[in-house]
Every structure is written in structure tokens, then in C-alpha cells.
Amino acid sequence: MGQLNRFKTRLVPPLRAFRRDIADRHFMVIGAAIVIAVASVTAVDMFTDRVRSALARQSSALLAADLAVISNDPLPSVYRQRAAGLALKSTQMLSMRSVITFGDTLQLTELKAIEAGYPLRGEVLLAAQPFAKPHRSVGIPERGTVWVENRLLALIGAATGDRIGIGAAEFEITQVLVFEPDRGGDLFNIAPRVMLNHADIDDTGLIAPGSRVRYTLLIAGEQASIEQFRDGLEPRLGDRVLSPANARPEIRTALARATHYLGLASFTTIILAGIAIALAARSFGAQHKDTVALLRTLGATRQYVLFYFLLEILLLGIATASIGLVIGAICQEIIATSMSGWTQSDLPPPSTTTAIRAALMALVALTGFALPPLMNLRNVPPLRVLRGDADAKPISRSTVVIYALTASVFVAPWRGGDWNLTLWSLLGLCVCLSLLVLSALATTRLIAQMHGRPGLLWRFGVANIARRGLLTVVQIAALGLGLMALLVLGIVRNDLLDSWITSLPPDAPNQFLINIQPADVAALSRFFAQHALPRPTFFPMVRGRLTSINGTALSSNTYADPRARRLVEREFNLSWSDQLKSHNRIVAGKWWDGTGDVAQFSVEEGIAETLGIRLGDALTYRVADREVSGIVANLRAVQWDSMQVNFFVEAPKALLEGYPATFITSFRLEAANRSMLRDLVKTFPNITVIDVAALLDHIRAIMDRSAATIEFVFIFTLLAGVLVLVAAIQATQDERVFESALLKALGASRRLTMRIMAVEFLTIGFISGAVAGSVALFAGWIVATRVLEIDYAFNPWVLVAGIVAGIGGVSLIGSIAVYNALRRPAAIVLRYRN
């Protein structure tokens, strides 16, 4: 019973204080700050999670599923049984290379046998005739029929309605295959597609012991079930598991950049919210120092004081976080509903896990950012009851920074999900904070030495800054950090959107011509001129197989990685060029200048990593019955999502021009001129036309939806930045009220008081904006080049924007606060202060 009474004695006072402080305006300020912070964090987190799921689902359309299991051997039935047990949809298909016959003509093709339900994501586009208007498929090919690409019809001289032989069976061509969602790999290194019913594959007799067949199981369903299926999957040796993130190189970059930016925006929002909470908590603590002194005189220990306020702030955090969760959920639902019209697709519903994670993360942020000023309350001396100037020793800046960084590190995996992004963000915040503190300290010391020099307004205005000292430093640091974060996010947002426009402009090529013989290049150029089209650029292609690295012979057994084994088993498309392409970038070594040794190669960095190729290695390729060798002179980063002609390996013209080569080109063809393709195929029957217009539409749709998402998420971060501004001004609200009342009592007019305060706001806004803009220039470069891997252009107007935003924001919010302060009678304010 005694322990229960002691527990009640300890618990009842903070509970009563919490109930009493609910009506206190200072407690309401901190409560409102937490509500707004948690609401913004919750809205961004839930909305971002839904958008990520939507982007992944949309990109699944280019995999034909949410997950694909691929093997060179028949897949065990347990995979499909497990999918069914998790309520997932599944369908199987197989693909292989085979020669088809049409009369006396033989042609190598890529066969794909599909089951009902294909595709699980995305759509197959068909046309009744070559280059006719495509339509969406319904179902799969009927038994005894096939769908074929128009380039196969051109190669063998067939038409829809004709019959072709596949193995021991014959099939009728009923549709022209325009687009299939999961057509991965190198578009220029695959044979024409023939799609047939899976039930017909046995009739062909093509599958026998030793046949090279690729078996694929496609899976689709709820994301949680997909993850559960993948986690429980135990792939056999040689099996591969593909997800939308690694399915298509054309969309991988766009999806990764969008995800990284959303993570950056989300992480920035929680940091800004944390700064606002820290400022509000500091004001709350300052208002309760007298209460602490009274508790200490009544015998309360320092530990009990800490428990007292931690319990009160925890109750406040739980109550206001709950309100914030509701408000955030409503806000994100409103935005999601509005965005569904933009994206032409509905966002998936928010998960309960996301809401719980957001609430826990908000409490972690609240603890990390609000704890230091509350901990310092236990150091308030009892003497303050008798002497109002008695105070606790200010908490060290290092303690505040350590707590804030610790909270940031804990919430980083929940928000950004990318440690590279998080570390660079924290580094930028630390650098900016250091510069802001140094600038604020230098300013206050400089002002302290300017007594009597400036005019009356500036003397009074800057004197306020110097007199508040540490509080001014806190204000400038908080405002500068908020502005810097918003400027960086705005800069990177614009650069990211510009990079998408540049990488895939409206005039990006949507048609590719391959197998162009050297003798046809001139005639093809004249053909383009006759149809009023610009002459395309022709790129040479030399087929070669990598046989050795540094004299060591290669085979499929050299590598354990399945992709590396496939690469060494097939031929590469080599090319020659004396100029580096605009969408290629040297990452190691240097490009040849035409004056040195011609036996050099330029290798794409990704394939170099896969095959273990390093700068300076000696490579040997077999081209036809000859060998060509050279040293790796440089490694290149290739912008694969540019839809331009790219090559894994290039060499100087002098090295390869004597080897057998064909040419490839690309061009843009508007829908109204598609009839030109029929003339081209008739005029040049040996040239293969690859139409990627449908693929471009899919990629652009993902980019457009990502851009719209970025705009919406940035709005939430902007609101969090405004919250920092409001909290920073509120931190000195009591002092401003007292100073206004004192000036009024001394005979100052309202206009003079407003002008004095305006000088202070202009100075604080200028300093915080100038430092924030300067740091944002370099922080934006780091995030753009190191995290998002996009081009970045230094823009001096960012500095101007920072100064204008700092002055404008501080002046606007500050004027509102001062106006409310001037409305209070001076006598009442001074009497209360005394």
C-alpha cells in the first residue's frame, strides 16, 4: 500500500500539470508544433509509401508481373503451389530460340509459349496488319495460331493469314505483335518474336533432352504477399528472381532517381519537423523554470523534475501525435485522390504498418529534439524563487547536436532508406549548422561594437540581436537550416525533372533500323531525304565474342555469376567511334585523341564490373575467323534511358574498320507518318525495323507520374519549412512582447516599434538566407551528382533566392507576431513581467 501511495504521489502532480497546461497558451504552442510536425511527417510518409508502391506496380507492367522466377530447367510445382497458398496470381511461360519455316525460307526466331492470364501486369499490343494502329490484346493466341513481330513478316515475306512451320507443327499467323511488356535485354541482339499458346508447344516437338529453354513463372498480387513469397523462396542453382526494380534498364534509372528523391524529401521533412520541435520545446522549458524552482524548494529531486516533465511531454506527444496521425492520414488521402486523376491510376491503400511506423518515428524525433531543453530543467536552482535571474547553466551545443543527430540516424532508415543519401544529407546539415553558428556569433559580436554608429532604428534593431545573444544564434541556425534544406530540395527537384526531360525529350527516337549493309547506307540516306526526314546518323556494328582477358582464355565456367556466364557465351556488338557520345561519360581513364596506339577499347562500367575488366586490361575478341586485341583505355557510364544507340564496347575507327560490319541507326517518326515504314520495308527488305514507340510511352508515363509525385511531396516539405520559421519567431515572442510594451511605455509610437523590429527581422533573415543559399549551392551539387547521379549546374540566383526567402519569410511571420504583441496594453504586460 505504501508503494502504491508513493507511486500516486509521484504520478498525480505531472498528470494534474498536464491537464492544467492544456489551457496554457505556451503549452498549446508546443502542442500545435507537434501536431503540425507529426501531421506533415505522417502525410509524407504514408503518401510516399503509397507512391513507391504505385511506381513499383506501374513498373511491374514492364515485367508483366510483380515478380518473375527464371530458370533453364523446368520450375518445380512447389513454387506455384506456394503462390496459390498466398493468394497470388501466377502464370507460366517458356521461351527458346528456334528456326521457323515459310516455304523455302528459314528464319531464326525467339519463341515464347504463354498460358492464360499472361500478362499479369501491363498489356500486349497487337495489330491486324504491319504498322497498323495497335489495339490491346484479349486473351492469348488460340490453339494452332501465332502472333509474330512485323519484322519477321518482312524477313520471310509473309503476311497475316499465312501459315508457318514451327518444329513438327504448322501455325496460322493471326496478329502482328507490336508490344510485349517483358521484352527485356538488348533490343538489337534478339531474333524476331513468335508468340504461341503454351498448350501447342508439345506438338512442335522442340523440347527434348539438351534443348536450351528458359522457363519463367510470373507472380502478381499484394505487395506483402509478394515479399513473403520471395522471402520464403529457395531458388536452385542457376535460378534467377527478377523484380520491377531490376527488370528493365530503360526504366531502372528513372525509378531509382524518383525513389531517392522521395527519400530525400521525406528525410528533409522529418529534420525540419525536428528543428521546429526543438525550438518549441525550448520555449516550453523556458516558461516552466519558475515551476521547477518551486518544485525544488518543496523537496523535489532533480530526477523527479526530469520525470515530471518527461511524463508531461510524453502525454502531450501521444495525444498530439494521435491527432497528427489523423490529420496526416486525411491530408495524404486528399492529395492521393487528387493525384489519381493526374496519374490515370489509383494509388494502393495505405498500410497499417506505415501508420505505426510513422507514429513511432515521430516519437523518436520528439524525444531526440525535445529532450535536451527538458533535461536542462532539472538544473534550475531553487534560488530562482527568490531571485528571478538565477538560472541553470545553458546546455552545451554539442549535447543538443548529438541528440539531434542520434534521432536523425534512427529515423533515417525509415524515411530515406538509403544510407548514402542519409550520410550526405547529415554532412550538409552539419556543415550548414557550423557556418550558421559562426556567422551568427560573428554578427552578434560585431553588433556589440557598433554602439552609437548607425541611426536610431538600426541602433535599436541590431541591439535587440546582440542583447539576445545565444537566442539569436539559435534563431539564425534554425532558420538557416530550414531554408538550406528547402533550397537544396528545390534545386535538386528542378535538376531531376530537367534530367528526365533531357534524357528522354519529346523528339527521342522511337524507331531503330538494324542489319543495314554498308552498300545500303547511301541509298537509305536518299530514302529519308525523299520522305522529308532528317538524315540519320549511322553507327557501325561489328559482331565479336570476348575470348580472353590478359591472355587468360574465357568460358562460361570462368564465372559464377549467371549474367557473366551468359555474356561470355554470346557475341558482343562492338563499334568504332573517334568521338565520345554526348550521353556517355568517362569515369576512368581517358578517351583516345587519334594520335596514340589504335589498339584500345572503351568499356561500359557495368559490364566491366560484371566481367571483372579493369583499366589497362588486355582484351581479345574473335570477329568471324580473326582476332582483334587492345588495351582498355577507359571505362564509360552510359545513359541507357536516353533511348539512343549505345554500345558496351567501342574502339577507334582504325582498329575495327577493316572487319565485317553492319550499321544501325535511330530516328523519330510521328504517328501520322507511320506509312513510311511500309515503304521502307519494301524498298530495303534486308533491313530490320524495331518499333519502340510503345516502350517509350510506358517510360514517359512512369516519368510523368514520378514528376507529379515529386511536386506534391515538395509541398509537404515546404509546409514543414514554414513551421520552422514560425517556431523560430515564436521562440522570442515573450521577449518581443515585453520590449514592445517597454518602448510603448517610454513614448514610442506603434510605427516606430514596428520599424525597429523590422530592422531585426531584416538582419536575421539576411544572415540566415545568405548562409543557407551559399551552402545549398554546394549541397545541391553533392546530392545531385553523388546520390541521384544527374547533371548539376551552379546557379548564383540560388543565393539571391535564399536571401529573399530569408528576409521575406522572417519579416512576414515576425510582423504578424509583433502586430499581435502591440495590441496588448503595456501596463498589463509590464506588471505581469515584474
WOFEN-V776883 format. One record per run of one state. SS is the DSSP state (2 for helix, 1 for strand, 0 for the rest). FROM is the first residue (numbers start at 0). TO is the last residue. If there is no record, write none. Layout:
ss=SS from=FROM to=TO
ss=SS from=FROM to=TO
//
This chain:
ss=0 from=0 to=0
ss=2 from=1 to=20
ss=0 from=21 to=23
ss=2 from=24 to=59
ss=0 from=60 to=65
ss=1 from=66 to=70
ss=0 from=71 to=75
ss=2 from=76 to=84
ss=0 from=85 to=87
ss=1 from=88 to=101
ss=0 from=102 to=103
ss=1 from=104 to=113
ss=0 from=114 to=123
ss=1 from=124 to=126
ss=0 from=127 to=133
ss=1 from=134 to=135
ss=0 from=136 to=143
ss=1 from=144 to=148
ss=2 from=149 to=155
ss=0 from=156 to=161
ss=1 from=162 to=165
ss=0 from=166 to=167
ss=1 from=168 to=178
ss=0 from=179 to=190
ss=1 from=191 to=196
ss=2 from=197 to=203
ss=0 from=204 to=211
ss=1 from=212 to=219
ss=0 from=220 to=221
ss=2 from=222 to=230
ss=0 from=231 to=238
ss=1 from=239 to=242
ss=2 from=243 to=246
ss=0 from=247 to=247
ss=2 from=248 to=286
ss=0 from=287 to=287
ss=2 from=288 to=296
ss=0 from=297 to=300
ss=2 from=301 to=342
ss=0 from=343 to=350
ss=2 from=351 to=378
ss=0 from=379 to=380
ss=2 from=381 to=384
ss=0 from=385 to=395
ss=2 from=396 to=414
ss=0 from=415 to=417
ss=2 from=418 to=447
ss=0 from=448 to=454
ss=2 from=455 to=467
ss=0 from=468 to=468
ss=2 from=469 to=502
ss=0 from=503 to=509
ss=1 from=510 to=515
ss=0 from=516 to=516
ss=2 from=517 to=529
ss=0 from=530 to=537
ss=1 from=538 to=548
ss=0 from=549 to=550
ss=1 from=551 to=552
ss=0 from=553 to=554
ss=2 from=555 to=557
ss=0 from=558 to=560
ss=2 from=561 to=568
ss=0 from=569 to=570
ss=1 from=571 to=575
ss=0 from=576 to=582
ss=1 from=583 to=588
ss=0 from=589 to=598
ss=1 from=599 to=603
ss=2 from=604 to=610
ss=0 from=611 to=616
ss=1 from=617 to=622
ss=0 from=623 to=624
ss=1 from=625 to=637
ss=0 from=638 to=638
ss=2 from=639 to=641
ss=0 from=642 to=647
ss=1 from=648 to=650
ss=0 from=651 to=651
ss=2 from=652 to=655
ss=0 from=656 to=660
ss=1 from=661 to=666
ss=0 from=667 to=669
ss=2 from=670 to=672
ss=0 from=673 to=673
ss=2 from=674 to=682
ss=0 from=683 to=686
ss=1 from=687 to=690
ss=0 from=691 to=691
ss=2 from=692 to=729
ss=0 from=730 to=731
ss=2 from=732 to=744
ss=0 from=745 to=748
ss=2 from=749 to=786
ss=0 from=787 to=795
ss=2 from=796 to=821
ss=0 from=822 to=824
ss=2 from=825 to=832
ss=0 from=833 to=833
//
